[in-house]
Amino acid sequence: MTRLLDNHLAGRWQAGSGAGTPLFDPVLGTELVRVSGAGLDLSDGFAFARTKGGAALRALTYAERSAQLARIADVLQGQRDAYYDIALQNSGTTRNDSAVDIDGAIYTLSQYAKWGAKLGAARWLADGELVRLGKDGAFQAGHFLTPQRGMALFINAFNFPAWGLWEKAAPALLSGVPVVVKPATATAWLTQRMVADVIDAGVLPAGALSIVCGRSDGLIDALEPFDLVSFTGSADTARAICGHEIVLRHAIRVNAETDSLNSALLGPDATPGSEAFALMVKEVVREMTVKSGQKCTAIRRVLVPQAHAAAATDAIAAALAAVKVGNPRNESVRMGALASRAQRAAVRDGLGVLGGEATLAWAGDESEFVDVDPAVAACVMPHLFRVDDGDASKLVHDVEVFGPVATVVPYRDPEHAYRLARRGYGSLVASVFSDDAEFIARAAIEMAHAHGRLHVVTPAVGKVHTGHGNVMPMSLHGGPGRAGGGEELGGLRALGFYHQRSAVQAPADVLAKLVEGAAPWQGGAG
Amino acid sequence: MTRLLDNHLAGRWQAGSGAGTPLFDPVLGTELVRVSGAGLDLSDGFAFARTKGGAALRALTYAERSAQLARIADVLQGQRDAYYDIALQNSGTTRNDSAVDIDGAIYTLSQYAKWGAKLGAARWLADGELVRLGKDGAFQAGHFLTPQRGMALFINAFNFPAWGLWEKAAPALLSGVPVVVKPATATAWLTQRMVADVIDAGVLPAGALSIVCGRSDGLIDALEPFDLVSFTGSADTARAICGHEIVLRHAIRVNAETDSLNSALLGPDATPGSEAFALMVKEVVREMTVKSGQKCTAIRRVLVPQAHAAAATDAIAAALAAVKVGNPRNESVRMGALASRAQRAAVRDGLGVLGGEATLAWAGDESEFVDVDPAVAACVMPHLFRVDDGDASKLVHDVEVFGPVATVVPYRDPEHAYRLARRGYGSLVASVFSDDAEFIARAAIEMAHAHGRLHVVTPAVGKVHTGHGNVMPMSLHGGPGRAGGGEELGGLRALGFYHQRSAVQAPADVLAKLVEGAAPWQGGAG
């Protein structure tokens, strides 16, 4: 039997009971480790996090907690090779794809360490200016953010076992809120290893960081008033969490990041042969293939002017044809496996559903898989679909196939394009490819209400833009509606979720004292 | 039969079908008017609000919409006498109590008109500074708030038929979001009349403001992606809304303001005979009796040092004894009726429940009701309870009796007091009465995480403070946990709920264009 990974709860390592659930190499099919959270006393562990972890973190200043984030980044940096090895084995990802997760995590931690240091020796935040209540100014109102005193439960997705933890933990820990992470079982190994390294390094006070592997039952039941939940995953699970009796009873704050049918919009000016057209094609292919399309921000819908739909489809298909798929241990391979055979089955189901409405434009040839046994590996070829009528099509806007899959959707005019983008009913991100400044500005404003992020690519920034799907810690990550309605990152804005905003109405001298002890926060960019 | 009030939906006045539900004078028991929303085509009406109302509002600038708010305030000001008359008849409130609702509404509208005017000719908001993505600054990120493109459904409570509408509608309309209000049936008349006056005055574009009376079924079912809900009322109803399938499916943003066991905290320094002690007694009595204690912000728990618990109880009881209760048409009456006989029954039930655990300290004498028939009027006497052990008592922290009811709870030391305050599991407001600046500052920070607002009263501001329960538009209104987790008001902060925040990653010149068209928003105070 393979090794059973421990959980860290109530300040100590605890083995779950039973044989546990095995984790596999999605390329080779071999069993790697096992996880079990069965039999853990969650109430006791959560109470420890709240009382010990929370109190110890809140006793520190933002600057002191920032220093801890910097040390965590150092600890992780020191073990980078081990993480790449785990990712290769357990996620089946190429080195470049593993970097998005692992180096993305370290970069995000480093950024929060830097931003948090600027908050200095404060333990709470002042939001905006004081306002007079009455004419003489003796009695005024101020707004302050104080750390919330529950714990933060992270229920995370399989596609980002590293970044998914740290992009949430960085602002939580900086805020003084203890973290309990429940990683997705299929790829829990990397998360568990990183938590173990950080615990072993003694960076954080006892109870500040806990991990429960392999179980989800009972987690929400063990929550109490003032706890927080940050969830990343399917809309179905988000619904179950948000509709859970405990969450409703205590109005527990839930941040959810769920399905998203993100679009790339090719401007009317970007004719085939133009630089903007080429940049769009390159980005669509990158988004379809990075992490085998297993990114919540990946492009799913490619909105192109009707006249150029065929050319766009052909150009994307041609570029996809050059992508070698297979065993990431082979240097020639650019796209590895999906995270598991279960994901492969889900993607294939999704392809069937989408194919019932859309026309398949490119699907490659599975016989060209490199160095894998197709009967064992969780590999799929990139699939490009097209539809002729984006209004009549429903599934293209509603069904997120979580793999290397996108659909070209023609539009008649810009207003039509915006309507199609909105038809995702709320998305994480849309990108715009154009060299027409007027069009871009209008597109941004028209589409913003339905998106958490807009990413504009012009020829001038073709080499320096940060990528449609890359989540930069400076920028808000999240989106309305189907995307879950959450807000993560966005610099120090992320601290808002982990703090309670309160108005304080008081004599001016009382408020002056509170402002003096606070760091300024303007909702604000880091 | 009394008059059936019309609904305003799809840009026209529409009568509901059937006989409708009668509204009563809670003092005299007479039937006043009837309401019915039966048979209305909600989907059609909501679509009209979204498409016609939303588009027309969004075509205006913040300054233009501010001017509309100012005109609304003028229209309401012109009909003030009629509103006081309706409040007297339908809410059974004294003139002072009606003022809290009616003049509070007009004041709040005026404030938003003033703050909104400063946003000028913009149609969207810039949140924070631009941040470089990469070293040369060619590609940057900015954050913007754009008006959400759904409609805002307000499901409101019976205690504030005027202010309850306008404190929400002011920031919604200023944001460019159309409003549909569903007032609580028992007191819907005043809301309906105000909406009618504003519609008749032609201040707003068609579809910007709608009202549906007398029904709640089907309202949530008719919502679509990007719609918003702002609810005020019981925690049970909030749970039903937040757990509704449509809300969960589209991650519809819900702002809820629900039950709250607010506290007043008497500082350890405030011995009987001190000014702070007297200010506390005065405020508790005011909070218990204003609007007959039917305020979500009213003081329910009076936390006092153990040594002074008896003195505090006696002093509050003595002051309550001077409050005349009865028909608000009688000049000597300081406290009128509850809103309905149903509310009276609910309060009496609550008194029974609370009395099972707490000791009744004062209940007055119902034979002293002024000018009312006790068999008809929805009058109750103020009831003061006390408990000896705030830790062993459960109901005092959990059961909100929505009437003139409060309980004195002794504490041992400040840490114990903070724990007791937090035991409300999230409240709208706590007030602190003390003359000890150190204690006050620490109390504010210790209790803030569990409260949306802290209200500090020292002898220096005894005459100018704005009151524990008064909701000032400059200050955040809402609270975590049991209080619903919502945020309303707080100056221009309220605009956040009606806007979508989006990151825009783009070439610097594109961002410069968007910033140029925006008004600055810092999460920010008005």
Interface residues (C-beta under 8 A of the other chain):
Chain A: R123 W124 D127 G128 E129 L130 V131 L133 G134 D136 A138 F139 A141 H143 F144 T146 P147 Q148 R149 P225 F226 A235 A238 R239 C242 G243 L248 R249 H250 A251 I252 R253 A256 T258 R422 Y425 G426 A437 I440 A441 A444 I445 A448 H449 A450 H451 G452 R453 L454 H455 V456 T458 A460 V461 V464 H465 T466 M472 M474 S475 L476 H477 P480 G481 R482 A483 G484 G485 E487 G490 G491 R493 H499 Q500 R501 S502 A503 V504 Q505 A506 P507 D509 V510 K513 L514 G517 W521 Q522 G523 G524 A525 G526
Chain B: R123 W124 D127 G128 E129 L130 V131 L133 G134 D136 A138 F139 A141 H143 F144 T146 P147 Q148 R149 P225 F226 A235 A238 R239 C242 G243 L248 R249 H250 A251 I252 R253 A256 T258 R422 Y425 G426 A437 I440 A441 A444 I445 A448 H449 A450 H451 G452 R453 L454 H455 V456 T458 A460 V461 V464 H465 T466 M472 M474 S475 L476 H477 P480 G481 R482 A483 G484 G485 E487 G490 G491 R493 H499 Q500 R501 S502 A503 V504 Q505 A506 P507 D509 V510 K513 L514 G517 W521 Q522 G523 G524 A525 G526
